[in-house]
Amino acid sequence: MSVNSDPYIWLEDINNPKVIEWIRFKNMKTKEFLSDYPDRLRPRVMKYYEIPTVRIARLTRKGIYLLINEKLEYRVYRLNNDGSKDLIISSRDLGDNIIIKWIYLNEDGDRLIVSYSKGSDIGYYRLIDPFSNEVLDELYGSLNDFVWIDKDRYYYVRFYRNEKTPDNMDPPAERIFLRSNGYEEMITSITPPTNYLIALSKSIDSSKALLTISHGWSRSWVYAGDLDKPDYWVKIFGDDKHLFYPVNYVNGRYIILAYDGNGLGRIVEIKDNNIRELISEDENFPLKAVETTFDKILALYLVHGSSCLKIFNMDGNLLEVHRFDPPGSVGLIQCIDDTCIFKYETSFIPYRLYLYRDNELRVIDRIEINSEIFGIEEFWVESYDKTPIHVFRIYNRKCDNKKTIIYGYGGFGVSISPVYASYLLTFIEDCGSICIANLRGGGEYGEKWHRAGKRDLKENVFQDFISVVKYMKNLGYDVIIMGSSNGGLLTAVTMIRIPELLNGVLIGYPLTDMLRFHKLYIGRLWIDEYGDPDNPVDREYLLKYSPYHNLKPGVKYPLALIYTGLHDDRVHPGHALKFSAKLDEIGVVNYLRVETESGHSGANPGVKLNELLDILSFIYKVFGLKP
């Protein structure tokens, strides 16, 4: 295929009836291949999948609000001080096949915004009184970062993905709006150019607006000002080379998280135009998130991919260190007044919800699986250039069938830690194992680790992953590789590079055409990470690994399941469709699954279950396991 021609570009038009019919045919072939495996696996998977899981936890002065995946729907609860839960709203109340993507609360807990869609990044935002369930307002679009001034006024950030902003800036771009009693106005003091994004929050005392203006995933600047005076919001920190984020404004000083230096993260304060370092960089491990009360700093570190919480006083003196067993992931950390909450999870623990107050850390809600067969271990693999690559392995303590799934991502500074994966526990019950590789391009070892796997250094990511595959093959394992989004790009490249070492490939919601990604949906935002296909220098290295352009006839590629969502408006489904069509052209059997009720943001739990069952069925088919 000439790089200047694209015989399958017609598959990018997902509204074309010819494309819809082609998808229907490919889905049918996949269903025939999977046979009755999904139905046979369903009861076993449901044992773990129907366990409630906390997706979001938000602290307010009137209780903790939880978004929970439960009974094949999303439900919003209020967790009261006595441990009881009040149901506020469910996804079924909002329509069929609805996913509740996020919830936003004011600090007093009497205003709730529910973000929902059918999997698209574009959706509805319903403002309700969580005590009366009265609907107060509703917005539509791609919105985030709702910040209240008072009960009746709030800011939010709107993302323009296709159309120009009101001030005529080309997309993709973002703008801040002030909403009051159904009317709104754009904030004109903060109007960054195309390809810049805005994050908005406020200080713990509600006096200051705190903003991050970012370009790509390697540069950002901090802006701030009085919350109710947006015309006077100004830049207070940042350069043109590093990442900086506002943490809080406490007792007359701004607290900033800075990824300059070695890129591992340090905390500085700004007071009366003077800058002072509060907490210096760790020598080895990155600082991933920071929150504060009025007198404590809660700093979340990542130690070889596992979360570790350190608590400091406001002068930067270390008070406490909390590690979590087994190794896992801490997130959703949030503080109001003197209280903080966060969620912990790992591969076989759905969640623990922690509360920190009065120098005490305690679990206030939890669901854990009572099983002695699941275990986590860690090991290291040497990459092609001697760089050590850290790997988690989730396994069955009582048996090992020498079949493993290797998962990777390696991009955008995203750190991959063990999280609850309900549907894969069935595979581990049957003596399989799952390896999670912490590759360059991620954030597991700071910003330098990220930059070592982006743009023209992307090859490091592929070689890191290939090294893990070779390591497991040398130990006698059969291997299926798995990744989604940027990880789907990774598995597609790996399939082409080392087909002889793989038993199967799972390519989820992928990028595969690296010469056109910037022309599809919001792909222009990713130029900073991948490079610009319109730049001859960048195009040269992109072409070397672009999966769509590197498939070759006559090669015995492993069996692949390529899966995407028709409503994925982040990574265009055309990437998956075209890659499957190209495999068909060169005579390589492959299976394509296109979910018609989901997108990149996900699907409702019932629809998602069907996708996960098909993925697991593919694994069982390829490995020759009985469901």
GIJO-V988280 format. One record per residue. PHI is phi as a letter, one per 20 degrees, with the letter a starting at -180 (* if undefined). Layout:
phi
PHI
PHI
This chain:
phi
*
f
f
e
c
b
f
d
f
f
f
f
e
f
e
f
g
f
f
f
f
f
f
g
f
f
f
f
f
f
f
f
f
f
l
e
g
g
f
f
e
g
f
f
f
f
g
d
f
e
f
g
c
e
e
b
c
c
e
c
f
d
p
d
e
c
d
c
e
b
l
m
b
e
c
d
d
d
e
e
f
e
n
f
c
d
f
e
b
c
f
f
f
d
p
e
l
e
d
e
e
a
c
c
c
f
f
e
m
d
c
c
d
d
e
b
a
d
o
f
f
e
a
d
c
d
e
c
e
f
e
d
m
f
e
d
a
b
c
c
q
d
c
a
l
f
c
e
e
b
g
d
c
b
e
b
d
d
e
d
e
c
d
f
f
g
e
m
e
f
f
f
b
c
c
e
c
d
d
b
l
n
d
b
b
f
e
e
e
c
c
f
f
g
m
d
d
c
d
c
b
b
f
f
e
m
e
c
e
c
c
d
d
c
c
m
d
c
b
b
c
d
d
a
r
g
g
e
c
f
f
d
f
c
f
d
a
p
c
d
c
c
e
c
c
f
d
a
c
c
l
n
c
e
d
c
e
d
d
e
m
e
m
e
o
c
d
c
c
c
b
l
m
d
d
c
f
e
c
f
f
f
f
c
c
e
e
e
b
c
c
c
e
f
c
c
d
d
d
d
d
d
d
l
n
d
f
b
d
d
d
c
e
f
e
n
e
f
d
b
c
c
d
c
c
f
g
a
c
d
b
m
f
b
c
c
l
d
c
c
c
a
d
d
b
b
g
c
c
g
a
c
d
d
c
d
b
l
m
c
d
b
e
d
b
a
c
c
e
e
b
e
e
e
b
c
c
c
b
c
c
e
f
g
d
m
f
f
d
e
c
e
c
d
b
e
f
d
b
b
e
m
c
c
d
d
d
b
c
m
a
l
m
e
e
d
d
f
c
f
c
g
f
e
f
f
f
f
g
e
m
e
b
c
d
d
e
e
e
g
n
e
d
f
c
n
f
f
f
f
f
f
c
c
l
f
d
g
g
g
f
f
f
g
f
f
f
f
g
f
f
f
f
f
e
n
e
f
c
d
e
b
a
c
m
g
f
f
g
g
f
f
f
f
g
f
f
c
g
f
e
d
e
a
c
d
d
d
l
e
e
c
d
e
e
c
g
f
d
d
l
e
g
g
f
e
g
f
e
e
o
d
f
e
e
g
f
f
g
f
f
f
f
f
d
g
g
f
e
d
f
c
f
n
e
e
e
f
f
c
d
d
c
b
c
f
e
f
d
d
e
g
f
g
g
f
f
f
f
f
f
f
f
g
g
e
m
d
f
b
c
d
c
d
f
e
d
b
b
f
f
o
b
f
g
f
f
f
g
f
f
f
f
f
f
f
f
f
g
f
f
f
e
m
e
e
f
